[in-house]
């Protein structure tokens, strides 16, 4: 989208910071629309497992010791 921005400052060099900030503000004016409030998401700390089975290994330890030989 192209937008024409006019300014009243004349005779200023190409590196004028005030003019650049004024043009940038007109092109990208802050939006003041009301946003919906953010919903608090539950914080997950990991997988919930019961106390009877806190962690299951994929390979039993006796197989690992047999492979070492």
Secondary structure, 3 states (H helix, E strand, C coil): CCCCCCCCCCCCCCCCHHHHHHHHHHHCCCCCCCCCCCCCCCCCCCCCCCCCCCCCCCCCHHHHHHHHC
